[in-house]
């Protein structure tokens, strides 16, 4: 469904070019869910927005690689082809529905707008009601006449999902879709995404920093740090035995049931800014396993056991 090959993305100004995505490669099969994990600033959302070429150019500039969506290279698509790909090929659900929905239009009208753009033959009140029913909104005929501010955060996120599904996309990109919601609503939204995906046979790219969500939703996981993929593996194997020191540190920093008292583990420092990357391995200034050579050597993403990939030559060290 999707194959990204050696994607390189820069943000350019009059004074400098800053590379935000550096040689990223991964694929998503039909019906598969890939979790994209990493701290804020790792390049997850920028990579996801690149799939639909939603970044303004300039200042963004695609300096290398390919993005193949159902075999079509998005980076070479014309404006007309992009309008056809956006919605029908790939749709997005973002983390703050209140900021994405138009406050002056009723939610039914906003869903119908998506239908008119991508499925004009289905742009009817009945289809709007069906989509609201699909995402579990009670009294959908009445709710279609509501404004966004008249709905809770969970309801707004369901409307966003209905808008994304209106185009019947082949790939759904869910970028932190539950971050702004309380825990109970988070569980409902995740269950809804999983149910709709199975019903429609969609592929999904799920962006999150929550490894618990990854274990619940994803088939495979790509861990991203400082603009690069540092580990790629089946979700169950990665959670059972992470290989890259960064993945291990992320898992150690997650709260664990049954643990009382004491401080949570943390990763010292922060993700380096694009344009200010350290020499050698980009994680070495924060890595508990770093060796002197890590500040000089640039590790490659290599295949190891069971087809897993990791960007660390010392992944098998105790």
Protein Blocks (a to p, Z undefined) as FASTA:
>chain_A
ZZcehiacddddfkbccdfbghiacdddehiacddeddehilmmmmmmmmnopaccdfbd
cfbdcddeehiafklpcfklmmmmnojlpccddfblmlmpcfkbcfklmmmmmmmmmmmm
lmcfklmmmmmmmnopahkllmmmpcfklpcfklmmmmmmmmmmmnopabdcdehkllmp
cfklmmmmmmmmmmmmmmnopacddddfbfklmmmmmmbdcddeehiafbdcdfklmmmm
cfblklmmmmmmpccehiagjiddddehjdddehiacehjfklmmpckbcfklmmpccdd
dddeehiacddfklmpZZ
